[in-house]
Amino acid sequence: MKELDTVVVNKDIPEYGIERGDIGVVLHIYEDKSAVEVEFVSGEGTTLGVMTLRSEDVRLMKSDEILHVRELTV
């Protein structure tokens, strides 16, 4: 995983309206690689939030996966 990679969240984060399977972009990887800063955006490109997640809470998006749209419920 590196900065600007597209990642998929492995778990729900209800306090931020993030659900398992949501897509984000890595903005920063901490030196010990235990955590990453991930940005989540709307379909129009508006930043919905930037949050620090544990590295095991996200995975790289695979090239054969399809994107899915849902309405944010926060």
Sequence and secondary structure as in RCSB ss.txt:
>XXXX:A:sequence
MKELDTVVVNKDIPEYGIERGDIGVVLHIYEDKSAVEVEFVSGEGTTLGVMTLRSEDVRLMKSDEILHVRELTV
>XXXX:A:secstr
  TT EEEESS BGGGTB TT EEEEEEE TTSSEEEEEEE TTS EEEEEEEEGGGEEE  TT          
